[in-house]
Amino acid sequence: MKRRLRILLSAAAVLAAVWYPSLCEAKGWEAVRVDVSGLNSVAHDNDVEIRVSPGHVVVVASQSVQIKVFTILGQVVSSETLPAGTSRLQLSHGVYIVKVGDLTCKIAV
């Protein structure tokens, strides 16, 4: 019985390791023209503001910026250079780390 349980748990761990990254894959950043005033502001500095909405992270930048989004386990979800303006990335439900230049924050989507 214990052997079966160990095998079952091992199989579940392997499936989770294979399946979990596909849940976190982002579809890609898109430029948007939306009113961001109603979105929850998470972090900001002089050039960048990071906001969240259900299922999305929104970045408002005054100039082009390098951005990286990681899962809470450290897997890279997105690494891109965004143009000036408002950009949005669709994400699965979860907790992520967003790094834009010197600004780093944790978000919950």
C-alpha positions in Angstrom: 0.0 0.0 0.0 2.8 2.4 0.9 4.6 1.6 -2.3 1.5 2.4 -4.4 1.1 5.7 -2.6 4.8 6.6 -3.3 4.4 5.7 -6.9 1.2 7.7 -7.2 2.7 10.7 -5.5 5.8 10.5 -7.7 3.6 10.4 -10.8 1.6 13.3 -9.6 4.9 15.3 -9.0 6.1 14.6 -12.5 2.8 15.5 -14.0 2.7 18.8 -12.0 6.3 19.7 -13.1 5.4 19.1 -16.7 1.9 20.7 -16.6 2.6 23.7 -14.3 4.9 25.7 -16.7 2.2 25.5 -19.5 -0.3 27.1 -17.1 2.1 30.0 -16.6 3.0 30.6 -20.2 2.1 34.1 -21.3 0.4 34.8 -24.6 2.6 37.9 -25.2 2.6 41.5 -24.5 0.1 43.7 -26.3 -0.1 47.5 -26.6 -3.4 48.7 -25.3 -5.3 52.0 -25.1 -7.2 51.6 -21.8 -8.0 53.8 -18.9 -5.7 52.5 -16.2 -7.1 54.7 -13.4 -9.4 51.9 -12.2 -6.7 49.3 -12.0 -4.8 48.4 -8.8 -1.5 50.1 -8.7 1.3 47.8 -7.4 4.5 49.8 -7.9 5.8 52.8 -9.7 8.8 55.0 -10.1 9.4 58.1 -12.3 9.3 56.2 -15.6 7.2 53.1 -15.0 4.0 52.1 -13.3 2.9 48.4 -12.7 -0.8 47.7 -12.3 -2.9 44.6 -12.1 -6.3 43.7 -13.2 -8.1 40.3 -13.2 -5.9 38.0 -15.4 -3.5 40.8 -16.5 -0.5 42.8 -15.5 -0.4 46.3 -17.1 2.7 48.3 -17.5 2.6 52.1 -18.2 6.0 53.4 -19.3 7.2 56.8 -20.4 10.0 55.3 -22.5 10.9 51.8 -23.8 11.8 49.4 -20.9 13.2 45.9 -20.4 10.7 43.8 -18.4 10.9 40.3 -16.9 8.1 38.4 -15.4 8.8 35.3 -13.2 6.7 32.7 -11.5 7.1 32.6 -7.7 9.3 29.6 -8.3 11.7 31.6 -10.5 10.7 30.4 -14.0 10.8 33.1 -16.6 7.3 33.8 -18.0 8.2 36.7 -20.2 11.4 38.7 -21.0 10.8 41.6 -23.4 11.5 45.2 -24.2 8.3 47.1 -24.2 7.8 50.4 -26.1 6.6 53.6 -24.4 2.9 53.6 -23.6 0.6 51.0 -22.0 1.2 47.3 -22.4 -0.7 44.4 -21.1 0.2 40.7 -20.5 -2.4 38.0 -19.9 -1.4 35.7 -17.0 -2.9 32.6 -15.3 -4.1 33.0 -11.8 -1.1 33.1 -9.4 1.7 35.1 -7.8 4.5 36.5 -10.0 7.6 38.6 -9.7 7.8 41.6 -12.1 11.2 43.3 -12.7 11.3 46.5 -14.7 14.8 48.2 -14.6 15.5 48.7 -10.9 11.9 48.3 -9.9 10.9 44.8 -8.7 7.6 43.8 -7.2 5.4 40.8 -6.4 1.9 40.7 -7.9 -1.1 38.5 -7.5 -3.3 37.9 -10.5 
